[in-house]
Amino acid sequence: MRRLVAAALCLTAAVCLAVACAPALAGEAQAPARAALTWTDLPPLPPGPGEDVQPGVAGAFVGVHDGRLIVAGGANFPDAPPWQNGTKVWWDHVFVLDRTPHGIVRWIRGDALRLPRPSAYGASVDTPHGVVLIGGCDAGACFREVRLARWNGSQVTFSPLPDLPRPLAFMAAAKVGDAIYVAGGQETMTEARATTNFWRLDLAPYDPSKDKQDPTWGWDRLEPWPGPPRILPVAAGQSDGATDCFYLFSGRNVAPDAETTILTDAWKFNPAPQRWTRLADVGLKGEPPRAIMAAPAVASGAGHILVFGGGRGKRFLVLERLSRRIKEAKAGGETAKAIALALKKVHLLSTHPGFSRDMLAYHTITDTWTRVGWFPDACPVTTTAVKRGDSILIPSGEIRPGVRTPMVWKADRPPARPFGWINYAVLGVYLAALVAMGVYFSRREKTTDDFFKAGGRVPWWAAGLSIYGTQLSAITFMAIPAKTFATDWRYFMGNVAIVMVAPLIIFLILPFFRRLNVTTAYEYLEKRFNVVARLFGSVMFMLLHLGRIGIILFLPSIALSVVTGIDVRVCIVAMAVLSILYTVLGGIEAVIWTDVLQVVVLLGGAWLSLMLISAHIPGGLGGMIDIAAEAGKFHTFDFRFDLQTPTFWVVLLGGLAANFISYGSDQTVIQRYLTTRDEKAAGRGIWTNAVLVIPGSLLFFGMGAALYVFFKTRPDLLNPTLENADAIFPWYIVTQLPTGVAGLLIAALFAAAMSSLDSSMNSIATAVTTDFYRRFKRDAADRTCLALARWVTVVVGLAGMVLALLMTGWDIKSLWDEFSKVIGLFAGGLGGLFLLGIFSRRAHGVGALVGLVASAAVQFTVSRTGVVYLLLYSFTGLATCVVVGYVASLIIPARPKPLAGLTLYTLRGQRD
């Protein structure tokens, strides 16, 4: 049978590889990148009340509240352009772009829709409370007022927020986390001077339901960037891969009686350490740095900032010098010269070609700029780009000096590229092989011992590969490369901590489960403590893995949907249904052997990807290593003692605790121990897994560094609308690998997810049947228990599928972080129960349960307060349960219980 299974595995892998590599050998590659955005125009800005024409406005406050676009204030030249002596007018009109129940888009305006006073050239920021309107000016002065604008269904209401420390206009602002940051600007309209103002308003204390806020709440003055002062800069809030930061670009430095300096620099402010970092100057590779003054910009995707056009400043400097020469000519009585220079200035203004139409994308992780398209028409400045759902809206603005536009543009991400029939064929062959294996093994599933333990027929190496596949999952295949791409190798020690934990598991934990002849790990808890501990532990395990099923179904599916165009719900349902099918048919034996196939596909696909990436890097593998090392991507050890960041100690302690929890108390892993012939074979399986973890971790962490180097050298191949940070590896697969090879690696992604799904479903079915049904109905027929286990598998799989479908409406940013939270928060106390029972003779049932409750309370506290980094959740939960449970056992009296074979000190004499 083993030979037959091995032959089937080899045949499946060979067929997939042959279909995948055929187009690669023929030189067929994926289609080139397409436009980053698709553009449509919305109804133009209408005339204000009492006006016949709307030329557009510059410097308006722009935002979205309750799905409505709000455009307020602004300035223009309604009668004639400035070179024809037109007068600049500041407005207080407010316009709201609404959609009727019939889907008609229309502007709402009226005399009641007005700002408290005419204003323009301030800053506006969208928040969950409404649109925050900051500062601004009119012809005579700059303002300090800050207001919250909200759409109430018929009107725009304005509520006061704390005033700015000083009047300010022509600045930039952005929201990062719960705070609004304001940078630069000028404080007066006469003898304007650029500033280095940098202020923050934390919105966390704000309660819109209260008329009066805390009188101490207001703007904080922060240390400014080390560069020059500026007006009309560009700002945005975006993640740098590790945390959300404030980004500041370009602008110009103005001062009385001094020539303006055009700025091309870029800066990042990290709120946690409150530190500024100089970034690459604005500009494309191979070109001189450029200015993007007053450009609309918006955060896009998981790590991009899109900048639309902007002023380059070259003609501005020419016009400024002409103005100075005109002034000097007039002062010197040279009237004819002054008139000639004035005519030249008028000609330059009237023939101004408009501002840049380049759509630039800055990637915060690789610190690179690239052009991702062009604006569809004359590109405006002194306006704001805002998000409405998945769309970007850019209303009105200035398209040439003194000339406005009433146009309103909407940009959307283009549809995903087709996956292709060859890729579908490879994926289909792989998934069909899984079902076929389930059908094959179904003939051997005659008893619950077969369904739960495979009758002890599984060879040690297959059990080891299955353990590795179960622990690997999509968390490794997607999240580790994504996390390393965004940060570095600091998580590496947590991954390989199993090498340190394996001896403890093999020599001190494994014997209990083998020699007690249990079916679930939680049977041990009843023997050691009491039935309540068993049932509580079993329920915790089931709830944990039900949530795990949802996460492992949802997160890979959302990434696959983004890069392949396959609907996320289709991905979820396909993986769930197929996993249910072969798990119900073949039991744990099908689970293990499909895991073996999935590990082969998974590691083979990752290795193939790494080799293909290195082949496209200048200098090959050596060049890739050099670039990654220079960027600090191999940084692994951070020996600072800081429990709130992923330092070496946090990662190591968290990794040790998480691995003990997984290998010492998790039924999905422990069940593999029970499928082998004897204790020695089970130990070999654990060592197989532990040994595989080291090269596997090197492979997947190396993949993250390789992806960083690839996209740093080719930033034009990144997708600036890719919202899911964990989709970076799938994005590389479907866009850069030949057709067929891409299908094979997407199959590997399905493999990664399904290798964990099948394990969780079978193990939950085992726990329900053994810890509840068979525990309380001891005379139940084995056939009845087998039928129940199959039905439970179906129900659990469907429940996990429904949970994953519900998650499609949740905001989950990092697969790695979310998985770490689930494991740490819910499994820590469970691991502590086993540690307490095995290593202590004094602990008893009541004390253990007290420790478990205390662990839950501590976990709730640390998750709400953030006193420790999320990787330590496993350690805090485990340690709390052990310490409190032991102390409670010393204090609370309990009847002695026989402990023969149940603790480390009383195990002698027991045999498997």
Disulfide bonds with the S-S distance in Angstrom:
none
